[in-house]
Amino acid sequence: MTVHERPDDAADAGPPALRLPFDVAELDRRPIRTERLRLRPLATADADDVWEYQSLPEVLRYIPWPERDRDQAREHTETRAACRRLADDGDAVFLAMALVGEPSTTDAAPGRTRGDRVVGDIMLRLASSAHARLEVGWVVHPDFHGRGLAAEAAAATLDLAFGRLVAHRVVAHLDARNAASARLCERLGMRREATLVEEEWNDGEWQDTASYGVLRREWRALRAGRA
């Protein structure tokens, strides 16, 4: 039996066993399907949909993105779309939240599935391969808030992190003022583990960071309870 074939209980208690490298090409072939979403790698063709939320002040308030014009935002989407592999600490991949059946701003763009609008995206970052720790983060267009889409996408991403990648721990770091994301972390079973006071200077002021975390065994127990 290899380390990647250990039973769940042994994997929970054993040494780090992240299944790396991870290439999002497999999600190009077989996107993650949830009740309403297709989670697949962010693509350059998504730039116009991403611009629809990346340009909004209420989004930028909680995410340390600078204000960008449309061309700069397209370059930013291209940069993130080029992040395709988790292998070394600091690597990140970005998954588009494509809402099935929702008309896109660019239905005719090459590489797009007609009618599947990108209403947000979700990040998975390799925080520490030595300690099997991943970081998750998300952003959703405010017009689609309150519908549980972020929860749907984040839960599926945690399944990917703890199942396919065998992470021991997943963390989320967010602007402490972001009450909606804090509630989502708690809904996902993540505990608030720290508040880093005045950790970052953004928007002309010092801002606190809230840190949340959940372990693989806790996530498995939570998922089993929902089955």
C-alpha positions as CSV (number, residue, x, y, z in Angstrom):
1,M,0.0,0.0,0.0
2,T,1.4,3.4,-1.0
3,V,1.0,6.6,1.1
4,H,-1.6,7.7,-1.4
5,E,-3.6,4.6,-0.8
6,R,-3.9,4.7,2.9
7,P,-7.3,4.5,4.5
8,D,-8.9,7.8,5.5
9,D,-8.2,7.5,9.2
10,A,-4.6,6.7,8.6
11,A,-4.2,9.6,6.1
12,D,-5.7,11.9,8.7
13,A,-3.2,11.0,11.4
14,G,-0.2,10.2,9.3
15,P,2.5,12.3,7.8
16,P,1.8,14.8,5.0
17,A,0.7,13.1,1.8
18,L,-0.3,15.8,-0.6
19,R,-0.8,14.4,-4.1
20,L,1.4,16.8,-6.1
21,P,1.9,18.0,-8.7
22,F,-1.7,18.9,-9.5
23,D,-2.4,20.2,-13.0
24,V,-5.8,21.8,-13.7
25,A,-5.8,20.3,-17.1
26,E,-7.8,17.5,-15.7
27,L,-10.5,20.0,-14.8
28,D,-10.5,21.3,-18.4
29,R,-11.4,17.7,-19.4
30,R,-13.8,17.1,-16.6
31,P,-15.0,20.3,-14.8
32,I,-16.3,19.9,-11.2
33,R,-20.1,20.0,-11.4
34,T,-22.2,21.2,-8.5
35,E,-26.0,21.7,-8.4
36,R,-25.8,25.0,-10.4
37,L,-22.1,25.6,-11.3
38,R,-19.3,24.3,-13.4
39,L,-16.0,24.8,-11.8
40,R,-13.2,24.8,-14.4
41,P,-9.9,26.6,-14.9
42,L,-10.2,30.3,-15.3
43,A,-9.5,31.3,-18.9
44,T,-8.5,34.4,-20.8
45,A,-11.8,34.3,-22.5
46,D,-13.5,35.0,-19.1
47,A,-11.9,38.4,-18.9
48,D,-15.1,40.4,-19.7
49,D,-17.2,38.4,-17.2
50,V,-14.5,38.9,-14.6
51,W,-14.3,42.6,-15.3
52,E,-18.0,42.9,-14.4
53,Y,-17.2,42.2,-10.8
54,Q,-13.5,43.1,-10.6
55,S,-14.3,46.7,-11.4
56,L,-16.9,47.2,-8.6
57,P,-15.9,49.2,-5.5
58,E,-17.8,46.9,-3.2
59,V,-15.6,44.0,-4.4
60,L,-12.4,45.9,-4.2
61,R,-13.2,47.0,-0.6
62,Y,-12.4,43.5,0.7
63,I,-9.9,42.2,-1.8
64,P,-6.4,43.8,-2.1
65,W,-6.7,44.4,-5.9
66,P,-5.9,47.8,-7.2
67,E,-8.4,49.6,-9.4
68,R,-7.7,48.5,-13.0
69,D,-9.1,49.7,-16.3
70,R,-10.5,47.1,-18.7
71,D,-7.2,46.4,-20.5
72,Q,-5.3,46.0,-17.2
73,A,-8.0,43.8,-15.8
74,R,-7.8,41.6,-19.0
75,E,-4.0,41.3,-18.4
76,H,-4.7,40.3,-14.8
77,T,-7.1,37.6,-15.8
78,E,-4.6,36.3,-18.4
79,T,-2.0,36.2,-15.6
80,R,-4.2,34.2,-13.3
81,A,-5.4,31.9,-16.1
82,A,-1.8,31.0,-16.8
83,C,-1.5,29.6,-13.2
84,R,-2.2,26.0,-14.0
85,R,-0.2,23.9,-11.6
86,L,0.3,23.2,-7.9
87,A,3.8,21.9,-7.3
88,D,5.8,24.4,-5.2
89,D,4.9,26.5,-2.2
90,G,3.1,29.7,-3.3
91,D,1.7,28.1,-6.5
92,A,-2.0,28.9,-7.0
93,V,-4.7,27.9,-9.4
94,F,-8.0,29.8,-10.1
95,L,-11.3,28.1,-10.9
96,A,-14.1,30.0,-12.7
97,M,-17.6,29.7,-11.2
98,A,-19.6,29.3,-14.4
99,L,-23.3,29.6,-13.6
100,V,-25.0,27.1,-15.9
101,G,-27.6,28.7,-18.2
102,E,-26.8,32.3,-17.1
103,P,-26.2,34.4,-20.3
104,S,-22.6,35.5,-20.4
105,T,-21.4,38.9,-21.3
106,T,-19.3,37.2,-24.1
107,D,-21.3,34.2,-25.3
108,A,-19.6,34.1,-28.6
109,A,-16.0,34.2,-27.2
110,P,-13.8,31.3,-28.3
111,G,-13.4,28.6,-25.6
112,R,-16.6,29.6,-23.8
113,T,-19.6,27.4,-23.2
114,R,-22.6,29.4,-24.4
115,G,-24.8,30.6,-21.6
116,D,-22.4,29.8,-18.7
117,R,-21.6,33.2,-17.2
118,V,-18.6,33.4,-14.9
119,V,-20.1,35.0,-11.8
120,G,-17.0,34.6,-9.6
121,D,-13.8,32.7,-9.1
122,I,-12.1,30.6,-6.4
123,M,-8.4,30.3,-5.6
124,L,-6.6,27.3,-4.3
125,R,-3.0,28.0,-3.2
126,L,-0.3,25.7,-2.0
127,A,0.6,27.2,1.4
128,S,3.0,24.5,2.6
129,S,3.7,21.2,0.9
130,A,5.8,20.1,3.9
131,H,2.7,20.4,6.1
132,A,0.0,19.6,3.6
133,R,-1.6,23.0,3.9
134,L,-3.7,24.7,1.3
135,E,-5.3,28.1,1.2
136,V,-8.7,28.9,-0.3
137,G,-10.2,32.2,-1.3
138,W,-13.2,33.4,-3.4
139,V,-14.9,36.3,-5.0
140,V,-18.4,36.5,-6.3
141,H,-20.3,39.2,-8.3
142,P,-22.5,41.1,-5.8
143,D,-25.5,40.7,-8.1
144,F,-25.3,37.0,-7.3
145,H,-24.8,37.2,-3.6
146,G,-27.3,35.6,-1.3
147,R,-27.9,32.6,-3.5
148,G,-25.4,30.2,-1.9
149,L,-23.2,30.1,-5.0
150,A,-20.0,30.8,-3.1
151,A,-20.8,28.1,-0.5
152,E,-21.5,25.7,-3.4
153,A,-18.2,26.4,-5.0
154,A,-16.2,26.5,-1.8
155,A,-17.6,23.2,-0.6
156,A,-16.6,21.6,-3.9
157,T,-13.2,23.1,-3.7
158,L,-12.7,21.8,-0.2
159,D,-13.7,18.4,-1.5
160,L,-11.0,18.7,-4.1
161,A,-8.4,19.8,-1.5
162,F,-9.2,17.1,1.1
163,G,-10.1,14.3,-1.3
164,R,-8.1,14.5,-4.5
165,L,-5.1,16.4,-3.0
166,V,-5.2,14.9,0.5
167,A,-4.6,18.2,2.3
168,H,-4.3,17.9,6.1
169,R,-5.5,21.5,6.6
170,V,-7.1,24.2,4.6
171,V,-7.0,27.9,5.6
172,A,-8.7,31.1,4.5
173,H,-7.5,34.6,5.2
174,L,-10.0,37.5,4.8
175,D,-10.5,41.1,5.6
176,A,-11.9,41.1,9.1
177,R,-14.7,43.5,8.0
178,N,-16.0,41.0,5.5
179,A,-18.9,39.6,7.5
180,A,-20.4,37.7,4.6
181,S,-17.1,35.7,4.0
182,A,-16.8,35.1,7.7
183,R,-20.3,33.6,7.8
184,L,-19.4,31.5,4.8
185,C,-16.2,30.2,6.5
186,E,-18.3,29.2,9.5
187,R,-20.9,27.6,7.3
188,L,-18.2,25.5,5.7
189,G,-17.1,24.3,9.2
190,M,-14.0,26.4,9.4
191,R,-13.1,27.9,12.8
192,R,-11.9,31.4,13.4
193,E,-8.4,30.9,14.7
194,A,-6.9,34.4,14.8
195,T,-7.4,38.0,14.2
196,L,-4.2,39.7,12.9
197,V,-4.6,43.3,14.1
198,E,-3.7,46.0,11.5
199,E,-1.8,43.5,9.4
200,E,-2.1,45.3,6.1
201,W,-2.3,48.8,4.7
202,N,-5.1,49.1,2.1
203,D,-7.4,51.8,0.9
204,G,-5.6,54.4,3.1
205,E,-6.0,52.6,6.4
206,W,-4.7,49.7,8.5
207,Q,-6.9,46.6,8.2
208,D,-7.2,43.5,10.3
209,T,-7.1,40.0,8.8
210,A,-9.3,37.1,10.1
211,S,-7.8,33.6,9.7
212,Y,-9.9,30.5,9.5
213,G,-9.0,26.8,9.3
214,V,-10.4,23.3,9.1
215,L,-8.7,19.9,9.2
216,R,-9.3,17.0,6.9
217,R,-10.8,14.8,9.6
218,E,-13.2,17.6,10.5
219,W,-14.2,18.1,6.9
220,R,-14.9,14.4,6.5
221,A,-17.0,14.3,9.6
222,L,-19.0,17.3,8.5
223,R,-19.6,15.8,5.0
224,A,-20.6,12.5,6.5
225,G,-23.1,14.3,8.7
226,R,-24.6,16.0,5.6
227,A,-24.9,12.7,3.6
